[in-house]
Each structure stands twice: as C-alpha cells, then as structure tokens.
Amino acid sequence: MPTGAIPPAGPLPPAAPTKAGTPGIKGSSESARMAYLTASLIGIQFTWGIEMTYCTPYLLALGLAKSTVSLVWIAGPLSGLVMQPIVGIIADRSRSRWGRRRPFMVGGAIVVSLALLAMGWATEIVSRFVAEGETRKSATVALAVACIYVIDFAINAVQASSRSLVVDTLPIPKQQIGSAWASRMVAVGSLVGYAAGAIDLGSIFGTLIGDTQFKQLTVVAAVVLCLCVGITSWAVQERVLADDGKEPDGMGAIDIFTQILKTATNLPPRIAAICWVQFWAWIGWFPFLFYSTTWVGELWIRYDAPVDARSSEDTLGQIGRVGSLSLIVFSIITFVGSIVLPWLVKKPDDEKPDFTPRPPAGLASVVEKVEKNKPSLLTAWMLSHLVFTCSMLLAPFADSFRYATTIVAICGVPWAITCWAPFTFMGVEINRLGSSASANGHGYRRLSNSAIEMGSTGAHGEARNESGELSGVYLGILNLYTTLPQFVGTFIR
C-alpha cells in the first residue's frame, strides 16, 4: 500500500498521489510559527463579525423588509453546508505547485474583498446603470443581497482551507496547540471587529475610504482579510501532490456529492463521535451566538434603562449597543481562556515529550502534582458543555443587565474550548488515519530554526507521519454537523 493511503477497511476514497516537499512555517519561535499559521483566521472572523453586526441595519436602511432579512441570512449556514465539503474535496486532490490550500485561501479572499466593496457602494454602482425610482431601489437591494451570498460562499472556502492547512501542516503532538492558537485568533478577530465598529472611522480617515461608517468598515474588512491571508500564505510551505505524469481523475458535481455522502455516512467511529458532539453542541450555541445581544439589550430596556431610553425613537439601536457590551466581555474571556486553558489540559495523544522538563528544585514537586492532575482535553470538553448547559438553565431567571452579562461572560470559557477541542481531535484522528499506512512508526525532528517540527523521514525520504491526506473532506463534514443545527434554529424561529 503506498505511503499515505487509507487502510482498505476505512470507507474512504482511493489513495491520493504521493506528496513532494517538506511542510514548514517561517518563524524563529514556536509562538511566531503558530501565529503565522493561524493569522488568516483573524481576517476571517473580523469579516464575519462586520457582516453579522452591520449588514442587517444596512439592508433595512436600503428598504429591505424585516421579514425578508431572515431569509437573507440563510446564506450563512447554506454556504457552510455546501462550500466547505466541496472545497475540501477539490483541494484534497489539487496538484497546484502552490499547494492544496493556499490557492483557495488567496482566491477566496480576493472574491470576498471585491464583494465587500461592491456591497458598500451598491447604491453608487446601481445608480450608474438604473434610472431613479423603485427599480433603482430594488436593484440596489438585489445587489447588496447578492454580495452577501458571494461573501458567505467565498469566505467559507477561505475558512475551510485555513482550518485544513493547520491539520495538514502540524504533526499529531502539535495539533492541540495549533487548534488553541486558532481559537485565540478567532477571539482576536472578534475583538478587533467590535473595536472597529465602535470607533468613528470618519474622524480617522475622513472621506478617503468612504463617506459613511459602513463603507469604511467594508474597506477595512477587505484590507484586514487580505493582509491576514497573505501573512499565512507567505509563511507556510505546503507539501504538494507529486505530478506522476498521469492526468488526475476528473470529478463532476455528482461525483463530488457522492463522495461527500459516502464519506459522511461511513465515518470512522472516532470522527463520527466528534461530529455528533459538535451537532448537539451547536443546537445550543447557534441561538446563543445570534440572539444573546438582543436578549441582553432587551433585559436592560425592561429592568435597568432610564425612562427616556425606553421612550427613545432609537430603542433598537440602544439595545444593540448595550447588548454588544456583553459580547465584548465574552470575547475578552474567550481570548484569555484560549491562552490559559491549553496549559492546564493534557495533550490528546500518547506521544512522549521530546525532552524531560527540569523545573527548579523548589518547584519540582508542585509541577509534578500539577502535571499528574491535569484533566484530559476530552474531560475539559465535557465540562465545557456542562458549564454552558448550566448557564442556559439560569438564563430564564435573569432580571437585570448585570445578571445577563455575567451569564454571557461565563459562556466565554466553554466557547474557548468549543473553538479548540473538536478541531484538535479531528486533526489528531486525521493524522492518525494517514500515518496508519506507514509501518515505520512515528518520529519527529526539527527541520531548522525557521520551520515547524515535522515528521521524520524514512529510508526513502518519505515522511512517516502523513498528515491531512483527506483533511479537507473530513473538516468539511465536521462543518456539516455544525451548520445543520443552524437550519434547525432558523426553522424553529
């Protein structure tokens, strides 16, 4: 069986072509390398935040009915349901000399940026082609909605490739820290997005990048996304599929969907368990993430707001601003948790460390006790679900802004683990599936001061730890289990 092939017992497609080159990441320290590897997630989350926070008021201002806005936002789960598995399969088979993931990241980022700018200037674009009147108004709304769909579909391609790149690049012992860094970058992207929305950009840029706050935000989002994706694409060196002189098997739309269906219905047991946990967890997380701002703001109006605020013409705006304060606290706690928690949790692998830690004699006993009593990541993931469940059970009893904000803030800890644990477990399992084809076992070495530690090579120069042969399709299927609860929540609403 060729190196990197999946054992016949697994319900997977035929073995992929062999890979050439050595994966690596620029950077003089592990922290720098991890930051480069996951930097693209800052831009992705920043763009998501700008879209989710400011596009609804923008669409309403253009004249779209409130009852129709909810239909527009079906684009989010729909694009995730469709794009991530498809992009994953196509990228898994790509023989581009630039790698399997980075071309999709860069191409998707460019498409998202153009759609952001078109959405911000939708009125000006339509006015050049359509005369004044209801037709122009309808065309402007149609263009803005089309841009939202383009943004959602394209950014899902970027997100799928960015997550797969982490799995492809890191060996099993590094999967947990890679996912933890991804969680940190998601939190940073959220914080930067909230900060950008709170700042009066007009006082900084004037009318240089637009004459409204929304236009300026679309420009900033486009720049941040391209910059972050550019950093990751520059810093990461992928292994590419070797060109064996044969034409790659073509895959039509039916073939792609057939492969997704077969893989999704015949998942390896461990991966299936991860996916089902993700599904049931997101039954709870979806309404929390989408409606917590409104919930906190409405509680403030009901119990804490002064009389003049309750009678204000901009009550909706006040609810949004007050509710967003709780999400800022939530994001800060998520960020802190994503930094602290990985140090308090055992790695989800059986690998022994490459060196024996030797703390100072006075701290040796303390360090030893801490190491022995660290919970596993699986235990931490389970506890995070319990904390989130208890928080939601307390939510109906909230009778003040402070109470509600405290509940939202507490959820920042389980959210940090939710952004980290499932991707860590998926990365470990995908790498183990790939490496199971090699009979030589595992070993790791440092390539250089500017490259991440990767699998050691065997007698013929082939890496023993084949990582991420099918990471794209597996992570795409994990996203299916994440987006399906969003449809459930939308229909319930």
Secondary structure, DSSP 8 states (H G I E B T S, - for coil): --TT---TTS---S----EES--EE--SSHHHHHHHHHTHHHHHHHHHHHHHHHHHHHHHHHT--HHHHHHHTTHHHHHHHHHHHHHHHHHHT---TT-SSHHHHHHHHHHHHHHHHHHHTHHHHHHTTS-SSHHHHHHHHHHHHHHHHHHHHHHHHHHHHHHHHHHHHS-GGGHHHHHHHHHHHHHHHHHHHHHHHHS-THHHHTTTT-SSHHHHHHHHHHHHHHHHHHHHHHHEE--EE---SS------HHHHHHHHHHHHHT--HHHHHHHHHHHHHHHHHHHHHHHHHHHHHHHIIIII--HHHHT-TTHHHHHHHHHHHHHHHHHHHHHHHHHHGGGGS--SS----SS-----HHHHHHHHHHHHH---HHHHHHHHHHHHHHHHHHGGG--SHHHHHHHHHHTHHHHHHHTTHHHHHHHHHHHHHHHTT-TT---EE---TTS--EE-B-TTS-BSS---TTHHHHHHHHHHHHHHHHHHHHHH-
